[in-house]
């Protein structure tokens, strides 16, 4: 089942409709769906698909030659394949020229070839400049090794810099898209799955009906635990420090001083590790919304899948190896709702961004979290947090509270939120409270009768809003 990627498919089809040659890069980490996207795009078109693997260069060239010769029914070349890139490209171009229709050529997982020798890119550049750019051809490269993509393909020093006519960075699916994998599940179950596996299509397909997501994750016969180290280990030399940093971030240590202190290192020593994780998009740095001077910020793991692994599994692998999955399940179950509560905030921000007009009657210009000192409390020494702050036209501000708990939300939550909003100057303000378990009658009555712009959203409301995005 192919889910989502509508914008990416639309872009690829627009490029395909052009008469000139196109050169497109599709990149993103493993399991994210690059090959599935390509296969969907080429399913009704003439295409040569060449998958690179971790084998010797001459073997790759021989196999690629056979793929092309098979496509053009060239038995002689199939039996006598080429073994150098120059001869390969000359042969490929000659065959494409003899064809009177548009041909797509896909080099899947090109980063494996580049790792063996960067001369491939110089050769590719030469043949693109001389022939392919003027031919009725779409050339697609895909890559999973993000360091190679950034250093050798996207860099201005790359031989193919300036040749590409399109770049697609493929990221995880949005929350609202995962319901296509589990159409019968309730909203709460979908949120739990997304908090554990994120929007990685490969893992979502493996979950089948979506039942027992935690139990399946910790079953050592499944790939979920081992895949993290496989994916990251491909790009990180001596990954021990990187994994320690990720564990600390997952546990809530989200700034350089906290991380370096926990590791017994100074900030300068861990900066290169942090920078590499940022470049690889494994972590990102979040800043309080509306902050003018960005001298503070908090690191977070970008993938829920990685986040769950480093929060609950990493450092406890011995429990799995010794058959004590039940012990690990108890540890996870004890604090899983605290973990999900932060993911729930992200889901709610995504929903509000997409459906603000339907919910509030206005579009959000910006949305995020806010944290900082409250000047009205103990001379500004107390740190306040607001789950959601959004801006809208006319200097309007939206303030939101998100609650993932098993009890209904009382009116005190709104009173507290309103008090915190007083730190901000705005004549136009609105409030939203989003709850897993609903609201007390007093708060519902206030939202209905009060002049305050107070909006209450429960899981059923979220479900109805998200269904309109299908």
N, C-alpha and C positions, 0 to 999 in steps of 0.2 A: 504494500500500500504506500503510495506516494502522498505526502502531506505538505501543504504550504508551498513556499518558494515562488509565489505568484509573481512578485516583482522581478526576481532573478530570471524566471522563464520569459517574462515579457521582454526584458532587456536583451536576452540571447536571441529571441525571435526577431526583434528589431534589427539587430546586427546581421542576422541571417538574411534579412530582406534587402540589405544594402548590396550594391553591385560590386563594390571594391572589396579587396581582401581585408579580413579582420583578424586581429591577434588578441585573444582574451585570456586573462589569468583568473583562475578560480582557486582560492586557497582557504584553508581552515584546518583545524586539528582533525586527527583521525576520528572516525565514527560520526562525523557531523553531517554527512550526506552529500559530499561532493560528487562521488560517482553516481549516486542515485539521481542527482540533478542533471548530470550530463546525459545519463541514459534516458531520462524523461525527455530531454531536449532533442535527442537524436533519434527517438523511437520511430518517427515517421519521415526520416530524412536519410540521404546517402551519407554514411559516415565510416571512417576508418578509425577504429579504437585500438590504441596501443598502450598497454599497461606495463609500466616499468616495475621491476622487482629488484631485490637485493642479490644480483648476480653479476658476473663479470661483464664488462662493457661489450666485448665482442659477441657474447651470447645474447645480450639484449638486442644488439643490432641485427644479428642473424634472425632472431625471432620476429622483430619488427618487419624485416624484409619479407619474411614468410607471410606475415599478416597482410601486407600490402599486395604481394603477388597473388595471394588467395583471393583478395577482394577483386583483383583485375583478371583472375583466371590465368595467371602466368605460371604454368607448371615448370617451365625451365628454370626460372628464377627461384621458385619454391624449393627446387631440388639443389640449387646452387646459391644459397643466400650470401649476401654481402657481409663484410665484417668491419667496415670503417664508416664514419659518419658522412664524409663527403660523398662517397659513392651511394650511400643510402639516400641522402637528400636529392641527389641528381636523379636517381631512379624514381623516387616518389613524385618529384615535380614533373618528370617526363610522363608518367602515367596519368597524373591529374590533368595535364595539358591535353592529353588524348581523349579526355572525357568531356562530353558536351553539357554536363550538368554541374550544379554546385556541389562541392565535396566538403565535408567537415572532417578535419583531422584532429584527433584527441590524443595528447600525450598525458596519460594519467599517472600521477605520482612522479612527476618530473624531478622532484627534489632528490630522489634516489640516484638518478643519473648524474645530477650536478655534484653530489657528494663524491662521486668517483673521479670527476674531472671537470673543471669549469670551462674547458675548451668547447664543450657542447654548445654553450650559449653563444660563443663567438661564431661558431659554424652556423647555428640557427639564425643568428642576426644577419649573416652574409646572404644566406639563401632567401630570407624574408625580404631583405632590401632589393635583391636582384630579381626575384621572381614572385614570391608569394603575395606581396602587398598589392600587386597588380592583377592577381588571378582571382577567379570566382571561388574563393576558398575561405573557410573560417577555421583558423588555427586556435585550438584551445589547449592550454597547459593547466594542469591541476597539481597542487602540492600540499603536503601535510606537515612537513618539517618547517615550522614557522621561522626559525632562525635562518635557514637557508633561503626562504622566500624573501625575508627582509634584507639580508646581507648580500644576496647574489642575484635576485630578480628585481626587486623593487628599488634597490639602491641606485642612485644616479651614476654610480660607477659601473653598473651592470652593462654588458654589451647590448642588451635588448632594452635599455632605458630609452623611452621616447618612441618605441615601436608599438607598444601595446595600445589597442583601441578600446580596451575595457578591462576593469578589475572588479572581481566579485569576492569580497571577503565573506565567507559563509559562516554564520554563527548559529547558536542553538535556536530552536523553534521557540516562539512566544508561548506563554502559558495557555492562551485561548486556543492555540492550534493543537495542543496535545489531546484535547477531548475527542478528536477524530480517531485516535487510537483506542479510546475506551468510551464509546458512546453510551454505555449503560451505567457508568459509574456516577455517583453523587458528587457534588462539588467538593465536599470535604475530602473524599478519597482522591480526587484529582489533585487537590492541593498537596496532599501528603506525597503522592507519587512525584509531582514536580519538585517538591522540596528535596527529594532524595536523588532523583535521576536527571533533573533539569529537563532541557528540551533537546536531548540527544536522541535522534530518531532510532538509531541502532538499538539502544537499550530499551526504548519504549516498545519496539516491536517484540523484543525478547520476553517482555513481561506478559505477553498474551492477554489474559483478561484483566490484568492489573491487580489481582489478589495477592495478599501477603507480600507487599513490596520490601519490607525490612527483612523478613525471613529469606527472601530470595537473594537479597544483597549479601547477606552474611553466609550464605551457603557456598563453601569454598569450591564446590564443583561448578558453580557459575563463574562467569568471567569478570563480574563487577569489581571485585577487590583487586584482582591481579592486573586488570586493564589500566588502572591509574598509573602504576609504576611502569608498565610497558609503554604507555603513551608519553609520559614525561621523561622516562629514562632514555628514550630515543634521542632527546635533544639536550639533556643535561648531563654534562660530565661530572662525575663525583656528586651525585644528587643529594647526598645526606644533608647538607646545609639547606638546600632548597626545600627539602621535605620538612625539615624542622621549622623553617620559617612559615611554611604553609600550615603546619599543625598549630603553631602559635597564633596565627591570624584566625584560623578556624575557631580557636578557643577564646578569641576576643581581644587578643593583644594586637591592636591595629595601628600602632605608630612605631616609628623607628626606634625611639628610646625604649619602649616596652619590649620590643623584639630583641634588640641588642642586649638589654639587661638580662633577659631570660636566657640568652645564649652565652652570656659571659664574654661578649665582644663589644668593641666600641662601634659607634654608628657608622664611621667611615669604612669599617671592615665589612659590614653587611650590605652597604649601599650597592655594590656591583651585583649581588645576588637579587636584591629587590629590583634593580633596574632591568635585569634580564627577565624576571618574572612579569614585569610590566610590559616589556617588549613582546613577550610571548602571549600576552593577553590572558595569562593565568590569573593575575590579580589586577585590580584597578585601584585608583585612589579617589575616594569620594570626599567632596568638600561640602560644608554646610551651605545650603542655598542662600542666596542674597549676600553672601560674604564678599566684600570688595577686595580685601587683601587675603590672598590664598596662601597664608603662611602656616596653615594648619590643615589637617586632613586625616582621613582614616583609610587604611588599606582593607580591601575585602577580596575574597576569592570570587571570580566572576562566574564560575560554573557551580551550580548546586551539586552536581555529581562529585566534583572534586571537593567541594566544601563538606559534604556529608562524610566522604571517606576520611578526610584529615581531621574532622571533628570527632568521629566515633571509631574508626577502624585503625588508622595508623597508630602504631605503638601498641596495639592490642592483637596483632596478627597471631601471636602465640596461642591465643584462645581458640582461634580457628584451626590452627595446625594440630592442636591437642584434642580436638573434638569437643570443645566447650562452647559451642555456639549459643547454648541457652544462657550462659553467664553473660556473654556479649549482648544478647538480646535484652536482658534485664537492665544492663547499663544504658543501652540506647533508649529503651522504653521509659526509663526514669526521667530523661531530660529531652525527649524528642519534641515535645510541644514547645519548650523554650526555643529550641532550634527552629522549628517551623514558624514561630511567631515573626522572626525577622524576614523569612522568605515571604510570608504572607504580606508584609508591608510592601515588598517589591511587586508582588502580584497586584496589589491594590493600586499602586502608582501607575502600573501599566494599564490597568483598566480605566482609571480616571483620565489618563492621557488620551486614550482612544475614544472614550464615551462622555467626555466632559459636557459637550453640548447637549446631549440627551439628558444628563443627570442634573446639571446646574443651569443650563440655558446660556452658557458662555464657554468659549474655548480657553484652555489653559496654555499660557505662553511658556511656562517653565514649571517644573515640579521636582521636588527632592526632599531630603530630610534637613532638619535644622538642629544644631546643638551649639551651645555657647553659654556665656555667663549672663545671668539675669541681674541687671543693675539695681533692681528693686529689692534684692534679697541680700542681706549681710554684705553690703557694699560690693555686690557683684561677684562674690566668691562661689556661689552655688552654680553648678552646671545644670542647665535646663535642656530638655530634649522635646522636640515636636516631631511626631512620626511623619507627617506630611505637611509641607508648605508649598503652595502653588501661587503663581501670579496670573492675573488675567487683565483684560483690557481696562483702561482707565485707572491704572495703579491699584487694581483690586488684589486682595490677598485671600487665599483659601487656606484654612487651617484644619488639619485632620488628625484623628486618633484612630489607631488600628488595634483591635483586641482579638487575640487568638486564645480564648479561654472558654471554659465549660459553663460559665454563668452569664446571665443577662447583664447588659451594661446599664448602670444606674446614672441618675442625673448628675451625680458628683463628677463624672468623667467630663461632661460638657462644661461644668462650672470651672474645673481645673484647666481645660483647654482654652476657654475664653480668657481666663486670667493670664495664661501664658501669652496669648495673642496680644495682650496689652503692651508687650515690649516693642511691638512694631507699629509704626505710624501709617495708618491708612483709613480713609473715610469709608471705603467700600471693602467689606469683608464677608466671607461666608465660612461655614463650618461643616465638616462631614465626619461622621463616626461610622466605622465599618466593624462589624462584629460577627464572629463565628457563631455565637449562640443567641443572638437576638437582643432585645432591649426591654427594660422595665417599662411598665405602662406610663409612669410619670414622665419619663424621657420622651416616649412616643407622643404623649399629649402636648408636651412643650414644643416639639418639632412641628406639630400640626397647627398650634394656636399662636405661637410666639412670632413676633416680628423679626426675630433673628433668622437669618438664612441658615437654618440647620437641616442637614440632610442625613438620614439614617439608611445604611445599606447593610443588609444581611446576606447570607450565602444564597438564598433563593433569588434575591435581587441580582446578585452577581451572575448567577446562572442565566437569568433572563437576558441580562445585558450582553453577556458573552455570546449567547446563542445568535444574537443579531450580527455578530462579526463573522459568522461562518460564510 
